[in-house]
Amino acid sequence: MTIAIAAATFDPDGVVPPAGNFIGGVHVAGQGAAMSVLRPSDRRVYCDMATASVDQVAEAAERAWQAFHRSGWATAAPRDRIRVMRRWADLVEADVVNLARLEAVGSTRPIAEAVAWDVPTTAECIRFFSEFADKSGGEIGATRHDNLGLILNQPYGVIGAIAPWNFPLVMACWKIAPALAAGNAVVLKPSEMTPFSVVRLAELAIEAGLPAGMLNIVQGDGRTVGDAIVRHPRIAKITFTGSTRTGAAIMAASAESGIKPVTLELGGKSPQIVFADAPDIARTAATVARAISGNAGQVCVAGSRLIVERRVADEMIDRIGKAFEALKPGATWQDGTTLSPIISDGQCDRIDGIVRRAVAEGATVVTGGGRATAPQDGAFYRPTILTDVAAEGEAVRAEIFGPVLTVQTFTDEEEALSLADHPDYGLAAGVHTGDLARALRAVRRLEAGTVWVNRYGRSGDFILPTGGFKRSGIGRDLGRQAYEANLHSKTALIDFGDSV
């Protein structure tokens, strides 16, 4: 089912967020610290929320564990789980206006993009993973003729999920959908900066027929609520998307509290390599510009390093600069906004600090730099191109998480690939060339979990996994790998020969 809805400007004051915590199938008042939630577009408080206490995290984990063992979800016929998840996806699509407004008002996602991409993608993600429920079984091992060796796949029980703020609905669903399809229960903590759209997602899951307790939402920060999720003994596996530093802390905490597996999608500093033989230089420039300006650069896989062959560098920089200048900053609830706000003042200041320090070290600002003026009082940053950057400088090495593109030039393929290599990160990379052999060499050589050729960014093909090399993470989201990561195997060996 596909529902076409035109995006339209709306009044953010008319959007009433749901209650924050959702435990055991009902809304629960938080017993933890009070927290004010700001709208990034104008920095106004739009909700004061009581976060979950550590005891409430424990309650959510217990409710999830009980639901896993007693609700029948994990032991139901796989097609029955599929039917519920399909109904859920249909309800998500039907609720597109409400979900998109919740997503837009409280995050960096413009309403037009939330309607056209975020909500439909969330629904399709649910459908995609639901179909694995009856298509991914165990194996029969090769054993002696009078033995039967079975390798059985079983759900872990309760999955602890911690989702980021940059794509609140979509990234949460990457974690929820495969876990539920595999038969697990979930305790999810969304970012405290974007807490509400996933609560509506959970409401719709219950309406679709998901048993109460199978999906629980607890609100709060990482130090308290996130840490409580990671350490709780009822939670058997952790999945997290966020910074490399936090990912490392989660690995340590999960080991200290009982050795549980983790899936981590972490930071990135992804290169976009442009050779002079790129098939269409105008199209390539537009692709490079979108890859760093989309969501104002607040994307883990943002193509933040342009590595361009010298003879086309000037043309590329000029075209990208014009694309940047055409972007329109504005509130996420206004149709026509093409440059998102930065999530917070603190993050905007951090971006600007990195740019200023790069300039002090000798970099040149070709376009952008500094805060953008917008009709609202939000934290907007002008899309920025930095040339003459030091290869070892902060702007080239650090994940800025904003609309800042550094430019480095090369003369041959070996130099391009050498510049593309990053000592810490390996999440994604882009290669633009008309030479197939060169493209394949680059795909083999680049240390990145995803390499795009003559494009940059994911397609609607959920079967393709995503994840990182090096400090960009371990494990994979999306694809069969994400579903199978929510199962662990058990071996059974049956002897049916005559007794000796």
N, C-alpha and C positions, 0 to 999 in steps of 0.2 A: 504494500500500500504506500503510495506516495502522495503527499499533500502539498500543494503549491500555495504558499502564503507570501504575499509581498511584504517586505520590510517597511516599517513606517516609524517616523518619529513619535515618541510617546512621552508622557509626563512621568519622570522618575518618582515623584512623590506619590503617585498612585500605585506603586508596586509595594505590596505588603509581603515581606519575607515570611516563610513558615518558621515555626519554633525550631530552635537550633538542633537539639539532640533527638534522635529517633532510635529507641531501644526496645527490643521485643515487639516491634510492630506498632508502637505508639509514641507520640511526642512526650518527651520527658523534660521538665525544667532542670536546667543545669544547677549543680551545687558547687561549682568551682568559681574561679575569679570572674568578675564582670569584665567585659571587653566591648569597646566601641568599634563598630565596623564602618569603615569609610567608603564612600563612592570615589574611585580613582579619578573620575572625570572632573569633579569639583571639590574633592577633599571634604565633603560634608558627611557628618555622621548620619547614616540612614537606619541604623539599628544598634541598640545596646543589647548585648547577648551575654547570658550567663553560660560559661563554659562547663564542660563536664569535669567532675572531680575524679581523682584516681579511683575512688570507690565505684563511681559510675562506669568507668572504663572496665573495671572488674565485673560489674553487673552485666555490661554489654557482652563481654567475653563469655560469661557464664550462660547468658541467654542464647548466644550463638552456639555454644557447645551443646546445650540442651536441645536446641532446634535441630542441630545436625544429627543427634542421636535419636530423637523422638518424633520429628515432624514427618518423616518418610520421604523427604526431598532426596537425600542421598541414595536411598534404596528404591526409589520410584522407577518405573520403566523409563528409559531414556527419552522416549517419544513424549512422555507426559511432561518432563522438564522442558522439552523443546516447545510444546504447546504453550506453556505458561510464559516462557521467555518471548515467544512470538507475540502473544497478547500484550506483553509489557512493551515491546518495541512499537506496536501499533498505538498504544496509549501515549507513548512518548511523542510520536509524530502528531497525533491528534492534539496534543497539548503544546504544540510548537510555539504559539504566541506567548503563553505564560512562561514556559521554560526559557525562551529566548530573552524575554524581558528580565527575568531573574538573573540570567547569565550576564546580560549587558549592563544592567544598572550597578552590579556589584563587582565587575571585573574589568579587564581591559579589552573585552571583545565587543566590537561595534554591533549594533542591532542587525544590520544587513548581513553580516557574516554569521552571527548567531543563528539567524533564521535560515540562511542558505546552506550553512556548513555544519556548525556545531551540533545543533539538535538532530538534523538528519543523519549525521555521522554517528552520533550516539545510538540512534535507533538501529542503524545498520550494523554497528558493532555488536549489539545484543543479538541480532539475528545470526550474524556470522558465527559467533562462538556457540550459540545454542545448537547449531548443526553438528558440532563435534560430539555431542552427547551420545549419539548412537553410531558414530563412525570411527571411534578411536578406542579399540579394545586392547586386550593383552596379546600374549604370544604363546605358542607351544614350542618349547625348546627341544633341540635334538638330543635325545637320551637313548639309553638301551631300549631294545624292543619290548621289554617287559616292564618298563617304567613310563610314566607320563609326567613330563615336566611342564608345569604351567607358570607363566609369568603374568601375574594379575596386577592391574592398575587400580588403585583405590584413592579416593580423596583424602587429603590431610586431615580434614575436620574443620578447623577455623583458620581462616586467612586474615592476617592483619595488614591493612592497606593504608598507605599514607600518600595522598595525592597533592599535586602542586596547584599553584594559583593561576598559572598562565592560560590553561585551557581546562577550567574546572570540571565541566561535564565530560568532555571527551576523555581526558586522562584518567578520571575516576572510573569511567566505564571500561577502559583498557584493563583495569584491575578487577572490577566487580564481575564483568560478564564471563570471562573464562573460569573464574573461581566458582561461580554459581553453576555454570554449565557442567562443570566437572563434579558437582555434588557437594561442594564445600559451603559453609556459612562464612560470612564476612563481617569484620568490624573495620569500618573505614573512618579515617580522620581526614577531612578536607583541609585545605589551608585555612587558617584563621582569618585570612584576608578575603577569602571568597567562599564563605561557608554554606550558602543557602540553596543553590540550584540542585545539589546532590540530594538534599533532603526531599525536595519534590520528586526527584528520580526514585527515591526509596518509597515514597507514598504510592507512586504509580506501580511499583513492583508488587506491593501488597494488594493493590486493586486488581492486578492481573492474576493473582492467585499464589504468589510466593508466600510460603508459610512465615508467620510472624517469628522474628528472631533470626531469620536467615540473612538479613541485611540490616546492619545497625550502623548509625552515624553518630559519632561522638565529636564534639567541638572543643577546640583549644589549641594551645601552641605545642611545638615539638618537644620542648624541654619537659613538659608535664604530661600532657595527654599522649603525645607520640611515644615518649619513652615508656609510659605505662603499657601501651599496646605492645611494643617490642618485647618487653620483659614478662608479659603475663604468661603463666604456664599453660593456660588453655589454648593459647594461640600458637599454632604449629609451624607457620611459615609467614614471612614478611615480604611485602612488595612495596617499593618506594620509588618515587621520581622526585628528584630535587638536586641539591648541590652535592658536589663531591665530598666536601667536609662533613655534611650531615650523613651522607651515605656511609662514610667510614665510621662515624659514631654509632650508626645503627648496626653495622657489622659487629663492632665491639660489644654493644649491649646485648645483641642476640646471642653471642657466644657466652657472655657472662651469665646469661639467664637460662641456659639450657641447650645450647647448640641447635639452632633452628636454621633452615635454609632461607636465603634471601635472594630476591631479584631486585636489582638496582639499575635504574636509568639515571645517569648523573650528568655532570657538566660537559660542555663541548666548546670547541674553538675551531669551527669547521672551515676548511679552505674551499674556495671556488677557483679552479684553475682554468684559465681561458687561453687557448692557443689561437694564433692568428688565423688558422684555417677553420675556426668555428663556423658552422654552416650559415648562420645569419647573425651578423654582429649586432643588429638592432634588437632582435629577439633575445640574444644572449644577454645584452645589457639590461633589458627589461627583467629577465629572469634573475640576474645577479641582484638588481635593485630590490625586487620583491623578497628575495631570500634573506635580506637583512632588515628591510623596513616592515615586513608583515608582523602584526602584533607589536609594532615598535621595537622589533628585535628581541622581544622577550619570548624566545623560542630556544629550546635546548639545542636543536640542530641548525640554528641560524647560520647562514653562510657569511661569517664575519670577517674572513680574510680573503681578499681578492688577490690572486697571484696571476698576473697577466703578462703575456708576451709583449716585449717592449714596443714592437712596431705597431701594435694596436692599442697601446695603453692610453694614449691621449684621447682617442675616440671613445673608448670604453668609459673613461672617467667623465668625459663631457656628457655622454648619454645618460649615465647613471645619475649624475648631478641634476640634470633636467628632470629625470623621473622623481628624484627626491623633492625637488622644488615644487612639483605639481601636487604633492600630497597635502591633504587638508586635515589639519588637526581639529578635533571637535569632540563633543560628548558622545559616549557610547550609545546614548539613547536617541541620537540624531541620525536619521538616514542621510547618507552622503559623507559621513566621516570616513576618511581613508588613512588617518594616522592616529593610532590608539594612544591613550595616556600611558605614562609610566605608572606602575602599580603604587608607588609611594614617593613622597618627597625624599626620603632617605635614599632610595634607589636612584632617583633622578640626580641627587647630589653626588652619588658615587660615580655615575656615568660621567658627569661633568668633570669631576676630579681627575678621572683617568685621561680624559681628553686634554685637560689643562696641563697635566704633567707631561703628556706626550709632546705638546707644543713647546713646553719649556725645554725638552730634550732635543728639539730640532724638527719636529714634525710640522707639516703644513696642513692647515684646514682649507680644503678646496671649496667645500660647501658645508653649511650647517654649523654646528658647534653652539652650545648654549641652549637655554630653554626656548621652546616655541611659544608664540603668543596664540592663545585660543580664547573663544568667547567665554569659556568657563575658567574657573580658578584651579584647574587641575595641574598635575605635574607632567607637562608635555616636553619632549626633547626633540630638537631639530635633527633629522637624519643627516649624518655627518660622514664626510670622506676625509680620511687622513692619508697623506702621502709622505714620503721621506721619513718613514717610521723606522726606528731601530729594530732589527730582527730579534733582539733579546729584550726589547722594551716591554713594559707592562701592557700597552695597548695591543701588542701582537700576541702576547702570551696569556693574559688574563681573560677569563670569560666576563665580558662587560655586561651582557644581558640587556642591551639597549641598541638603538639604531645607529651603530658606529661601524663603518667599514674601513679597515686598513688596506692599503695598497702596496704590494711588492711586485717588482718586475723581474723577468727572466729572459734569457736568450735561447736556451735549449731545454729539451725534455728533462734531462737529468737535474738541471738546476731547479726546474719547476717542482719536481717531485721531492727534492731535498728541502725546498722552502715549505712545502705542504706538510712535511712531517712535524709533529708537535711532540715535545717531550712528555707531556702529561695526558692530553686528550686524544680520543680517537672515536668520536661519535658518528660523524658523517663527513662526506666530501662531495664536491661536484667537479666534473671534468667536462669541458666544452671543446670539442674537436670534430673535424670531419674525417679523421683518420681512424678507422676501426681498430687497426692493430695497436695504434698508440693508446686508444681508449682502453683496450683490454690489458695492455701492459700497466696502465695506471690503476685499473681496478685491482689487479694482482698486487701491485706494490703498495698502494695506500693502506695505512693501518687505520682503518675505520670500519665501524659496524655496518654502515650503509654507504655506497658510492653511487651517485646519480650521474648519468652521462647525458649531456645535452638537455638537461632539465635540472631543477633543484626543488625537492619537496616530495612528500609522499603522494601516491595516487589513492584511489578508493579501493585498492586491492589489499584487504585485511590479511590475506594469506602471506604477505611479505613481512617477516619479523623485523623488529627494530631494537637496537641496543648498541653498546659501545665496547671498544677495546680500551686497554690501558686503564686510566682512572675515570673513564667515562661510564664504567659500570660493569656488571656481570649479569648474565641471563638475558632473556629477550621478552619484550612485549610484542603483542600481535603475532599472527601466524600460528601454525600448529604448535610451535615451541611454547607459546604462552599458555595454551590449553594444557599441554603435557606437564608444564611446570607446576600445575595445581594438583598433580597426582604423584603418588609414590608407588613403587612396585613391591610386590610380595611374591616370593617364589614358593611353589608347592610341588613336591615330588611324590608321585603316587606309584607305589609298587603293586602291580597286579599279576606278578608271576607266581608260580608255585612256591610254597615255602620249602626251604632247604633244611 
